[in-house]
Amino acid sequence: MPVHAEDLRVTAAAADPSPPPGLVVTGRYDQPPGYGVNRPRGSDSWLFTFTLDGCGLLRQGAARARAGAGDLVVLAPGTGHRYTVAPGAECWRFWWTHCQARPSWTTWLAPYAVSDGLYAMTPVPGALHGRIEAAFGRMLADARGPAGGTPGQDAPREPDPVAVAHGSLAHELALCALEEVVLLAAGGARTPPPATDTDARVRRAEELIAADPGAPHTVRSLAESVALSPSRFAHLFTLRTGRPPMRALREARLRHAARLLEATGLTVERVAAASGFGSPFHFSRVFRERYGVPPGAYRTGGRR
């Protein structure tokens, strides 16, 4: 009997839906039909999956993606998600990592956005699969202790290994290996073609937001910049991008703030102001909702 993601029980406690974003947790699963995870409140951390064999079905908000061999599918935090062995598939064998993504990765992921924080980098060329698998293998080995070395290809493969990176050295080595995975996939996967109904006015508004996310943009000001009424602009932007303009602006501001926290010594108050947030308290709240930790803790974790 096929199992549908909507029918899955909640597989994680509401207060602790996933590993904390400050940790790097890596594993490799080989799951049969019937396996699935349902997190109605989403995750506090990013989830990266790379499928080795079989097929998975991942849903986040209103978005969905099938993951076959060689597909890297990524779920951002903050939105309810479900994933399961795809209907009709005999298994789903995949690497996975929960962590706090580096802000620079969102630029590489952006061309593969489906909607609602789901990114599907498909398909990654077969010539890169070995390097990506090796990078995940290094993540697992480094999480267990960098001194242990990377297991050779002839080493016995234990079933469903999982490891948490303890210590700043293991943490950074694991993130560097995952960065290699994201770069390889972004460079090798086929970039989705522009939608046939893409609109130059929406692209222009997105360019204005990206160029200066801290500017006092509003629906009215963006609409005026592309010669549309506010209501028509908001409808068109949401239709074409899958998210309202103010949500897109908030996400751009939070990415900008994360980069400032990593690269500068500005106070949290000044980072908030430079990123377009009028209230440091509001900024801290939405930043924590997005990244799972307050701005000060994010900076500390990013510079370990």
Short mmCIF file of the C-alpha atoms (twelve columns), coordinates in Angstrom:
data_MODEL
# 
_entry.id   MODEL 
# 
loop_
_atom_site.group_PDB 
_atom_site.id 
_atom_site.type_symbol 
_atom_site.label_atom_id 
_atom_site.label_alt_id 
_atom_site.label_comp_id 
_atom_site.label_asym_id 
_atom_site.label_seq_id 
_atom_site.Cartn_x 
_atom_site.Cartn_y 
_atom_site.Cartn_z 
_atom_site.pdbx_PDB_model_num 
ATOM 1   C CA . MET A 1   0.000  0.000  0.000   1 
ATOM 2   C CA . PRO A 2   1.578  3.343  -0.994  1 
ATOM 3   C CA . VAL A 3   2.347  5.824  1.755   1 
ATOM 4   C CA . HIS A 4   1.570  9.469  1.089   1 
ATOM 5   C CA . ALA A 5   3.463  12.268 2.785   1 
ATOM 6   C CA . GLU A 6   0.207  13.859 3.969   1 
ATOM 7   C CA . ASP A 7   -0.612 10.702 5.909   1 
ATOM 8   C CA . LEU A 8   2.653  10.507 7.786   1 
ATOM 9   C CA . ARG A 9   2.583  10.983 11.515  1 
ATOM 10  C CA . VAL A 10  4.567  13.845 13.020  1 
ATOM 11  C CA . THR A 11  7.997  12.288 13.399  1 
ATOM 12  C CA . ALA A 12  9.655  14.998 15.457  1 
ATOM 13  C CA . ALA A 13  8.613  16.796 18.621  1 
ATOM 14  C CA . ALA A 14  7.292  20.286 18.014  1 
ATOM 15  C CA . ALA A 15  9.804  21.786 20.428  1 
ATOM 16  C CA . ASP A 16  12.755 20.063 18.754  1 
ATOM 17  C CA . PRO A 17  11.854 19.479 15.087  1 
ATOM 18  C CA . SER A 18  15.418 18.908 13.905  1 
ATOM 19  C CA . PRO A 19  19.034 19.218 15.038  1 
ATOM 20  C CA . PRO A 20  19.862 22.748 16.264  1 
ATOM 21  C CA . PRO A 21  21.278 24.950 13.480  1 
ATOM 22  C CA . GLY A 22  24.615 25.329 15.253  1 
ATOM 23  C CA . LEU A 23  25.385 21.628 14.778  1 
ATOM 24  C CA . VAL A 24  26.505 19.795 11.660  1 
ATOM 25  C CA . VAL A 25  24.862 16.363 11.572  1 
ATOM 26  C CA . THR A 26  25.556 14.050 8.643   1 
ATOM 27  C CA . GLY A 27  24.296 10.608 7.728   1 
ATOM 28  C CA . ARG A 28  23.593 8.103  4.976   1 
ATOM 29  C CA . TYR A 29  20.258 6.299  4.841   1 
ATOM 30  C CA . ASP A 30  18.958 3.370  2.824   1 
ATOM 31  C CA . GLN A 31  15.210 3.415  3.396   1 
ATOM 32  C CA . PRO A 32  12.439 1.102  2.135   1 
ATOM 33  C CA . PRO A 33  8.906  2.107  1.092   1 
ATOM 34  C CA . GLY A 34  6.991  3.475  4.068   1 
ATOM 35  C CA . TYR A 35  9.824  5.625  5.409   1 
ATOM 36  C CA . GLY A 36  8.972  9.280  5.873   1 
ATOM 37  C CA . VAL A 37  9.387  12.363 8.013   1 
ATOM 38  C CA . ASN A 38  6.694  14.977 8.620   1 
ATOM 39  C CA . ARG A 39  7.622  18.255 10.349  1 
ATOM 40  C CA . PRO A 40  4.581  20.573 10.289  1 
ATOM 41  C CA . ARG A 41  6.613  23.417 11.778  1 
ATOM 42  C CA . GLY A 42  9.602  22.856 9.574   1 
ATOM 43  C CA . SER A 43  13.179 22.711 10.732  1 
ATOM 44  C CA . ASP A 44  15.451 25.100 12.585  1 
ATOM 45  C CA . SER A 45  18.330 24.033 10.354  1 
ATOM 46  C CA . TRP A 46  18.912 23.563 6.627   1 
ATOM 47  C CA . LEU A 47  18.595 20.054 5.217   1 
ATOM 48  C CA . PHE A 48  20.757 18.937 2.259   1 
ATOM 49  C CA . THR A 49  19.987 15.601 0.569   1 
ATOM 50  C CA . PHE A 50  21.924 13.865 -2.209  1 
ATOM 51  C CA . THR A 51  20.270 10.778 -3.648  1 
ATOM 52  C CA . LEU A 52  22.405 7.755  -4.485  1 
ATOM 53  C CA . ASP A 53  19.733 5.285  -5.587  1 
ATOM 54  C CA . GLY A 54  15.974 4.931  -5.686  1 
ATOM 55  C CA . CYS A 55  13.760 7.994  -5.375  1 
ATOM 56  C CA . GLY A 56  12.521 10.339 -2.684  1 
ATOM 57  C CA . LEU A 57  9.684  12.853 -2.636  1 
ATOM 58  C CA . LEU A 58  10.278 16.084 -0.729  1 
ATOM 59  C CA . ARG A 59  7.672  18.751 -0.032  1 
ATOM 60  C CA . GLN A 60  8.092  22.118 1.600   1 
ATOM 61  C CA . GLY A 61  5.126  24.435 1.908   1 
ATOM 62  C CA . ALA A 62  3.391  24.321 -1.456  1 
ATOM 63  C CA . ALA A 63  6.531  23.204 -3.304  1 
ATOM 64  C CA . ARG A 64  7.582  19.656 -4.108  1 
ATOM 65  C CA . ALA A 65  10.487 17.852 -5.793  1 
ATOM 66  C CA . ARG A 66  11.293 14.271 -6.686  1 
ATOM 67  C CA . ALA A 67  14.860 13.252 -5.927  1 
ATOM 68  C CA . GLY A 68  16.403 10.589 -8.119  1 
ATOM 69  C CA . ALA A 69  19.986 9.364  -8.306  1 
ATOM 70  C CA . GLY A 70  22.343 12.315 -8.642  1 
ATOM 71  C CA . ASP A 71  19.884 14.959 -7.432  1 
ATOM 72  C CA . LEU A 72  20.772 17.450 -4.691  1 
ATOM 73  C CA . VAL A 73  17.603 18.755 -3.028  1 
ATOM 74  C CA . VAL A 74  17.814 21.355 -0.265  1 
ATOM 75  C CA . LEU A 75  15.198 22.487 2.268   1 
ATOM 76  C CA . ALA A 76  15.592 25.852 3.992   1 
ATOM 77  C CA . PRO A 77  14.424 26.253 7.596   1 
ATOM 78  C CA . GLY A 78  11.201 27.805 8.777   1 
ATOM 79  C CA . THR A 79  8.562  26.144 6.563   1 
ATOM 80  C CA . GLY A 80  6.674  22.923 7.206   1 
ATOM 81  C CA . HIS A 81  8.068  20.011 5.234   1 
ATOM 82  C CA . ARG A 82  7.603  16.310 4.539   1 
ATOM 83  C CA . TYR A 83  9.797  13.781 2.803   1 
ATOM 84  C CA . THR A 84  9.333  10.120 2.055   1 
ATOM 85  C CA . VAL A 85  10.280 7.315  -0.289  1 
ATOM 86  C CA . ALA A 86  8.519  8.267  -3.520  1 
ATOM 87  C CA . PRO A 87  5.405  6.253  -4.423  1 
ATOM 88  C CA . GLY A 88  6.388  3.285  -6.576  1 
ATOM 89  C CA . ALA A 89  10.084 3.454  -5.643  1 
ATOM 90  C CA . GLU A 90  11.744 0.359  -4.191  1 
ATOM 91  C CA . CYS A 91  14.014 2.387  -1.911  1 
ATOM 92  C CA . TRP A 92  15.583 5.749  -1.249  1 
ATOM 93  C CA . ARG A 93  19.311 5.687  -0.543  1 
ATOM 94  C CA . PHE A 94  20.721 9.120  0.178   1 
ATOM 95  C CA . TRP A 95  23.247 11.235 2.022   1 
ATOM 96  C CA . TRP A 96  21.849 13.996 4.230   1 
ATOM 97  C CA . THR A 97  23.164 16.862 6.325   1 
ATOM 98  C CA . HIS A 98  21.476 19.195 8.797   1 
ATOM 99  C CA . CYS A 99  23.395 22.425 9.453   1 
ATOM 100 C CA . GLN A 100 23.382 26.207 9.368   1 
ATOM 101 C CA . ALA A 101 24.066 27.151 5.753   1 
ATOM 102 C CA . ARG A 102 26.692 29.753 5.005   1 
ATOM 103 C CA . PRO A 103 25.060 32.926 3.583   1 
ATOM 104 C CA . SER A 104 27.100 32.726 0.375   1 
ATOM 105 C CA . TRP A 105 25.467 29.406 -0.494  1 
ATOM 106 C CA . THR A 106 22.069 31.015 -1.109  1 
ATOM 107 C CA . THR A 107 23.530 32.770 -4.164  1 
ATOM 108 C CA . TRP A 108 24.564 29.416 -5.641  1 
ATOM 109 C CA . LEU A 109 21.249 27.810 -4.749  1 
ATOM 110 C CA . ALA A 110 19.049 30.650 -6.011  1 
ATOM 111 C CA . PRO A 111 18.875 29.574 -9.702  1 
ATOM 112 C CA . TYR A 112 17.458 26.218 -8.574  1 
ATOM 113 C CA . ALA A 113 14.728 27.590 -6.277  1 
ATOM 114 C CA . VAL A 114 11.378 25.877 -6.734  1 
ATOM 115 C CA . SER A 115 9.404  27.822 -4.110  1 
ATOM 116 C CA . ASP A 116 8.972  28.145 -0.341  1 
ATOM 117 C CA . GLY A 117 12.646 27.536 0.399   1 
ATOM 118 C CA . LEU A 118 12.980 24.334 -1.623  1 
ATOM 119 C CA . TYR A 119 15.907 24.038 -4.066  1 
ATOM 120 C CA . ALA A 120 16.292 21.205 -6.581  1 
ATOM 121 C CA . MET A 121 19.674 20.898 -8.318  1 
ATOM 122 C CA . THR A 122 18.882 18.253 -10.896 1 
ATOM 123 C CA . PRO A 123 20.426 16.414 -12.493 1 
ATOM 124 C CA . VAL A 124 24.052 16.591 -11.386 1 
ATOM 125 C CA . PRO A 125 26.257 15.019 -14.121 1 
ATOM 126 C CA . GLY A 126 27.347 11.470 -13.382 1 
ATOM 127 C CA . ALA A 127 31.011 12.468 -13.661 1 
ATOM 128 C CA . LEU A 128 30.596 14.501 -10.459 1 
ATOM 129 C CA . HIS A 129 28.798 11.880 -8.395  1 
ATOM 130 C CA . GLY A 130 32.020 10.305 -7.136  1 
ATOM 131 C CA . ARG A 131 33.401 13.640 -5.939  1 
ATOM 132 C CA . ILE A 132 30.150 14.519 -4.202  1 
ATOM 133 C CA . GLU A 133 29.946 11.127 -2.499  1 
ATOM 134 C CA . ALA A 134 33.564 11.503 -1.416  1 
ATOM 135 C CA . ALA A 135 32.823 14.934 0.048   1 
ATOM 136 C CA . PHE A 136 29.952 13.513 2.091   1 
ATOM 137 C CA . GLY A 137 32.223 10.688 3.179   1 
ATOM 138 C CA . ARG A 138 34.767 13.239 4.416   1 
ATOM 139 C CA . MET A 139 32.018 15.045 6.298   1 
ATOM 140 C CA . LEU A 140 31.114 11.831 8.089   1 
ATOM 141 C CA . ALA A 141 34.744 11.025 8.848   1 
ATOM 142 C CA . ASP A 142 35.581 14.569 9.999   1 
ATOM 143 C CA . ALA A 143 32.502 14.690 12.208  1 
ATOM 144 C CA . ARG A 144 33.824 11.616 13.974  1 
ATOM 145 C CA . GLY A 145 37.238 13.201 14.396  1 
ATOM 146 C CA . PRO A 146 39.567 14.714 11.767  1 
ATOM 147 C CA . ALA A 147 42.461 12.601 13.007  1 
ATOM 148 C CA . GLY A 148 40.631 9.463  11.976  1 
ATOM 149 C CA . GLY A 149 41.062 10.106 8.272   1 
ATOM 150 C CA . THR A 150 38.655 9.368  5.459   1 
ATOM 151 C CA . PRO A 151 37.713 5.695  5.106   1 
ATOM 152 C CA . GLY A 152 38.922 4.088  1.921   1 
ATOM 153 C CA . GLN A 153 36.575 2.818  -0.746  1 
ATOM 154 C CA . ASP A 154 37.290 -0.767 0.291   1 
ATOM 155 C CA . ALA A 155 36.347 -0.104 3.922   1 
ATOM 156 C CA . PRO A 156 33.207 -1.896 5.109   1 
ATOM 157 C CA . ARG A 157 30.097 0.262  4.730   1 
ATOM 158 C CA . GLU A 158 28.098 0.293  7.932   1 
ATOM 159 C CA . PRO A 159 24.332 0.596  7.623   1 
ATOM 160 C CA . ASP A 160 22.842 4.078  8.059   1 
ATOM 161 C CA . PRO A 161 25.815 5.831  9.699   1 
ATOM 162 C CA . VAL A 162 25.174 9.177  11.445  1 
ATOM 163 C CA . ALA A 163 27.677 11.516 13.078  1 
ATOM 164 C CA . VAL A 164 27.655 14.934 14.754  1 
ATOM 165 C CA . ALA A 165 30.632 17.262 14.244  1 
ATOM 166 C CA . HIS A 166 32.035 18.056 17.685  1 
ATOM 167 C CA . GLY A 167 34.537 20.860 18.112  1 
ATOM 168 C CA . SER A 168 35.318 23.834 15.915  1 
ATOM 169 C CA . LEU A 169 37.826 21.955 13.709  1 
ATOM 170 C CA . ALA A 170 35.417 19.140 12.852  1 
ATOM 171 C CA . HIS A 171 32.605 21.680 12.400  1 
ATOM 172 C CA . GLU A 172 34.521 23.822 9.904   1 
ATOM 173 C CA . LEU A 173 35.944 20.855 7.995   1 
ATOM 174 C CA . ALA A 174 32.450 19.430 7.606   1 
ATOM 175 C CA . LEU A 175 31.063 22.746 6.350   1 
ATOM 176 C CA . CYS A 176 33.941 23.073 3.879   1 
ATOM 177 C CA . ALA A 177 33.152 19.616 2.494   1 
ATOM 178 C CA . LEU A 178 29.474 20.525 2.178   1 
ATOM 179 C CA . GLU A 179 30.430 23.764 0.442   1 
ATOM 180 C CA . GLU A 180 32.277 21.642 -2.114  1 
ATOM 181 C CA . VAL A 181 29.084 19.617 -2.627  1 
ATOM 182 C CA . VAL A 182 27.013 22.757 -3.204  1 
ATOM 183 C CA . LEU A 183 29.589 24.231 -5.596  1 
ATOM 184 C CA . LEU A 184 29.931 21.020 -7.604  1 
ATOM 185 C CA . ALA A 185 26.173 20.632 -7.881  1 
ATOM 186 C CA . ALA A 186 25.614 24.295 -8.751  1 
ATOM 187 C CA . GLY A 187 28.314 24.179 -11.405 1 
ATOM 188 C CA . GLY A 188 27.213 20.896 -12.918 1 
ATOM 189 C CA . ALA A 189 23.429 20.737 -12.653 1 
ATOM 190 C CA . ARG A 190 21.321 21.947 -15.514 1 
ATOM 191 C CA . THR A 191 20.113 25.455 -14.768 1 
ATOM 192 C CA . PRO A 192 16.329 25.546 -15.101 1 
ATOM 193 C CA . PRO A 193 15.291 27.489 -18.201 1 
ATOM 194 C CA . PRO A 194 13.500 30.786 -17.607 1 
ATOM 195 C CA . ALA A 195 9.772  30.360 -17.309 1 
ATOM 196 C CA . THR A 196 7.912  31.108 -20.508 1 
ATOM 197 C CA . ASP A 197 5.705  33.522 -18.593 1 
ATOM 198 C CA . THR A 198 8.602  35.409 -16.999 1 
ATOM 199 C CA . ASP A 199 7.966  39.129 -16.781 1 
ATOM 200 C CA . ALA A 200 10.593 41.838 -17.248 1 
ATOM 201 C CA . ARG A 201 8.857  44.016 -14.660 1 
ATOM 202 C CA . VAL A 202 9.144  41.333 -12.005 1 
ATOM 203 C CA . ARG A 203 12.813 40.748 -12.880 1 
ATOM 204 C CA . ARG A 204 13.442 44.475 -12.571 1 
ATOM 205 C CA . ALA A 205 11.850 44.576 -9.117  1 
ATOM 206 C CA . GLU A 206 13.952 41.595 -8.031  1 
ATOM 207 C CA . GLU A 207 17.075 43.381 -9.295  1 
ATOM 208 C CA . LEU A 208 16.182 46.499 -7.299  1 
ATOM 209 C CA . ILE A 209 15.757 44.442 -4.133  1 
ATOM 210 C CA . ALA A 210 19.015 42.530 -4.680  1 
ATOM 211 C CA . ALA A 211 20.983 45.704 -5.446  1 
ATOM 212 C CA . ASP A 212 20.044 47.401 -2.161  1 
ATOM 213 C CA . PRO A 213 18.015 45.241 0.217   1 
ATOM 214 C CA . GLY A 214 18.422 47.816 3.002   1 
ATOM 215 C CA . ALA A 215 16.662 50.558 1.029   1 
ATOM 216 C CA . PRO A 216 13.154 51.586 2.192   1 
ATOM 217 C CA . HIS A 217 11.379 49.519 -0.450  1 
ATOM 218 C CA . THR A 218 7.604  49.163 -0.265  1 
ATOM 219 C CA . VAL A 219 5.066  47.499 -2.516  1 
ATOM 220 C CA . ARG A 220 4.132  50.984 -3.743  1 
ATOM 221 C CA . SER A 221 7.717  52.096 -4.453  1 
ATOM 222 C CA . LEU A 222 8.572  48.866 -6.275  1 
ATOM 223 C CA . ALA A 223 5.325  49.056 -8.238  1 
ATOM 224 C CA . GLU A 224 6.059  52.630 -9.272  1 
ATOM 225 C CA . SER A 225 9.544  51.646 -10.437 1 
ATOM 226 C CA . VAL A 226 8.005  49.246 -12.973 1 
ATOM 227 C CA . ALA A 227 4.955  51.385 -13.846 1 
ATOM 228 C CA . LEU A 228 2.311  49.166 -12.240 1 
ATOM 229 C CA . SER A 229 -0.348 49.772 -9.642  1 
ATOM 230 C CA . PRO A 230 0.533  48.311 -6.199  1 
ATOM 231 C CA . SER A 231 -2.229 45.714 -6.386  1 
ATOM 232 C CA . ARG A 232 -1.327 44.613 -9.907  1 
ATOM 233 C CA . PHE A 233 2.374  44.494 -9.052  1 
ATOM 234 C CA . ALA A 234 1.836  42.436 -5.881  1 
ATOM 235 C CA . HIS A 235 -0.355 39.959 -7.768  1 
ATOM 236 C CA . LEU A 236 2.079  39.659 -10.683 1 
ATOM 237 C CA . PHE A 237 5.156  39.321 -8.459  1 
ATOM 238 C CA . THR A 238 3.520  36.603 -6.351  1 
ATOM 239 C CA . LEU A 239 2.268  34.771 -9.432  1 
ATOM 240 C CA . ARG A 240 5.687  34.734 -11.104 1 
ATOM 241 C CA . THR A 241 7.918  34.071 -8.070  1 
ATOM 242 C CA . GLY A 242 5.661  32.091 -5.743  1 
ATOM 243 C CA . ARG A 243 6.071  34.566 -2.877  1 
ATOM 244 C CA . PRO A 244 4.767  38.074 -2.103  1 
ATOM 245 C CA . PRO A 245 7.160  40.997 -2.719  1 
ATOM 246 C CA . MET A 246 7.513  41.882 0.964   1 
ATOM 247 C CA . ARG A 247 8.442  38.291 1.787   1 
ATOM 248 C CA . ALA A 248 11.087 38.349 -0.936  1 
ATOM 249 C CA . LEU A 249 12.372 41.644 0.466   1 
ATOM 250 C CA . ARG A 250 12.575 40.285 4.004   1 
ATOM 251 C CA . GLU A 251 14.525 37.226 2.827   1 
ATOM 252 C CA . ALA A 252 16.952 39.455 0.905   1 
ATOM 253 C CA . ARG A 253 17.420 41.652 3.982   1 
ATOM 254 C CA . LEU A 254 18.085 38.657 6.208   1 
ATOM 255 C CA . ARG A 255 20.693 37.294 3.769   1 
ATOM 256 C CA . HIS A 256 22.325 40.727 3.686   1 
ATOM 257 C CA . ALA A 257 22.329 40.879 7.489   1 
ATOM 258 C CA . ALA A 258 23.906 37.421 7.737   1 
ATOM 259 C CA . ARG A 259 26.716 38.499 5.404   1 
ATOM 260 C CA . LEU A 260 27.332 41.627 7.497   1 
ATOM 261 C CA . LEU A 261 27.464 39.574 10.686  1 
ATOM 262 C CA . GLU A 262 30.043 37.258 9.137   1 
ATOM 263 C CA . ALA A 263 32.203 39.868 7.434   1 
ATOM 264 C CA . THR A 264 32.073 42.972 9.673   1 
ATOM 265 C CA . GLY A 265 32.291 44.012 13.291  1 
ATOM 266 C CA . LEU A 266 29.149 46.144 13.149  1 
ATOM 267 C CA . THR A 267 26.907 45.944 16.199  1 
ATOM 268 C CA . VAL A 268 23.648 44.055 15.883  1 
ATOM 269 C CA . GLU A 269 21.799 47.386 15.987  1 
ATOM 270 C CA . ARG A 270 23.826 48.759 13.070  1 
ATOM 271 C CA . VAL A 271 23.464 45.522 11.114  1 
ATOM 272 C CA . ALA A 272 19.700 45.774 11.590  1 
ATOM 273 C CA . ALA A 273 19.644 49.365 10.355  1 
ATOM 274 C CA . ALA A 274 21.934 48.651 7.397   1 
ATOM 275 C CA . SER A 275 19.712 45.762 6.370   1 
ATOM 276 C CA . GLY A 276 16.507 47.771 6.388   1 
ATOM 277 C CA . PHE A 277 15.071 46.774 9.766   1 
ATOM 278 C CA . GLY A 278 13.766 49.721 11.767  1 
ATOM 279 C CA . SER A 279 13.701 47.850 15.080  1 
ATOM 280 C CA . PRO A 280 16.616 45.772 16.416  1 
ATOM 281 C CA . PHE A 281 14.122 43.726 18.435  1 
ATOM 282 C CA . HIS A 282 12.068 42.876 15.346  1 
ATOM 283 C CA . PHE A 283 15.285 42.116 13.456  1 
ATOM 284 C CA . SER A 284 16.501 39.724 16.166  1 
ATOM 285 C CA . ARG A 285 13.162 37.931 16.210  1 
ATOM 286 C CA . VAL A 286 12.859 37.381 12.451  1 
ATOM 287 C CA . PHE A 287 16.583 36.558 12.158  1 
ATOM 288 C CA . ARG A 288 16.180 33.818 14.751  1 
ATOM 289 C CA . GLU A 289 13.094 32.510 12.964  1 
ATOM 290 C CA . ARG A 290 15.098 32.308 9.725   1 
ATOM 291 C CA . TYR A 291 18.469 31.012 10.964  1 
ATOM 292 C CA . GLY A 292 17.521 29.321 14.224  1 
ATOM 293 C CA . VAL A 293 19.841 31.437 16.394  1 
ATOM 294 C CA . PRO A 294 19.898 35.137 17.381  1 
ATOM 295 C CA . PRO A 295 22.259 37.446 15.458  1 
ATOM 296 C CA . GLY A 296 24.928 37.522 18.162  1 
ATOM 297 C CA . ALA A 297 25.086 33.738 18.396  1 
ATOM 298 C CA . TYR A 298 25.138 33.452 14.615  1 
ATOM 299 C CA . ARG A 299 28.189 35.716 14.476  1 
ATOM 300 C CA . THR A 300 29.948 33.717 17.188  1 
ATOM 301 C CA . GLY A 301 29.213 30.424 15.459  1 
ATOM 302 C CA . GLY A 302 30.230 31.770 12.068  1 
ATOM 303 C CA . ARG A 303 33.645 32.858 13.343  1 
ATOM 304 C CA . ARG A 304 34.631 29.815 15.352  1 
# 
